[in-house]
Amino acid sequence: MQDSNGLKYTLIACTVLVGVGRFFIEPRLNIPTSTGFYEALAHIHVGLLIGIWLAKRKEPGNLASLCFWQMIAITVLEVVMFVIQKNA
């Protein structure tokens, strides 16, 4: 079955928004803030990417590959930003 291009573009757009949003927050431990809301949405988005990757990894097409590389990109961005902000 062919993957929908609309789904691919939506995943790309959401991943870009999560990535860009990371530059506008400062990590805090008190959850009831906009930072906590961003972190919750980012975790839900990565969980969605993992779910799609697990469900589609055996099927032909590149949706699983797209989700996998988006997971890696968001994770690397999060770690790098955390280290930069922690050392600042």
C-alpha positions in Angstrom: 0.0 0.0 0.0 1.3 3.4 -0.9 1.9 5.9 1.9 0.0 9.2 1.8 2.2 12.2 0.8 -0.1 14.3 3.0 0.9 12.3 6.1 4.6 12.6 5.2 4.3 16.4 4.8 2.4 16.7 8.0 5.0 14.7 9.9 7.8 16.8 8.5 5.9 20.1 9.4 5.3 18.9 12.9 8.9 17.8 13.4 10.1 21.2 12.1 7.7 23.0 14.6 9.0 20.8 17.5 12.6 21.5 16.5 12.1 25.2 16.1 10.1 25.4 19.3 13.1 23.9 21.2 15.1 27.1 20.6 12.4 29.2 22.4 12.2 27.3 25.7 14.4 27.1 28.7 14.5 23.8 30.6 12.9 24.0 34.1 11.7 21.4 36.5 8.4 23.0 37.4 6.1 21.3 35.0 3.0 23.7 34.9 4.6 26.1 32.5 4.7 26.6 28.7 8.0 24.7 28.9 6.3 21.7 30.4 3.6 21.9 27.7 6.2 22.0 25.0 8.0 19.0 26.5 4.8 17.0 26.7 4.0 17.7 23.1 7.5 16.9 22.0 7.4 13.5 23.8 4.0 12.7 22.3 5.3 13.6 18.8 8.4 11.4 19.2 6.1 8.6 20.6 3.9 9.0 17.5 7.0 8.7 15.3 8.1 5.6 17.1 4.7 4.0 16.7 4.5 4.7 13.0 8.1 3.4 12.5 7.2 0.2 14.4 4.0 -0.3 12.4 5.4 0.5 9.0 9.0 -0.8 9.1 8.2 -4.1 7.3 6.1 -2.4 4.5 7.7 -1.1 1.3 7.9 2.7 1.1 9.9 5.3 2.9 7.4 6.4 5.7 9.2 4.2 8.3 12.6 5.6 7.2 11.3 9.2 7.4 9.9 8.6 10.9 13.2 6.9 12.0 15.4 9.8 10.9 13.0 12.4 12.3 13.3 10.6 15.7 17.0 10.7 15.5 17.1 14.4 14.5 14.8 15.5 17.3 16.8 13.4 19.9 20.1 14.8 18.8 18.7 18.4 18.8 17.3 17.9 22.3 20.6 16.5 23.7 22.7 19.3 22.1 20.3 22.0 23.3 20.2 20.6 26.8 24.0 20.5 27.0 24.3 24.0 25.6 21.7 25.4 28.0 23.1 23.5 31.0 26.6 24.8 30.4 25.5 28.4 29.8 
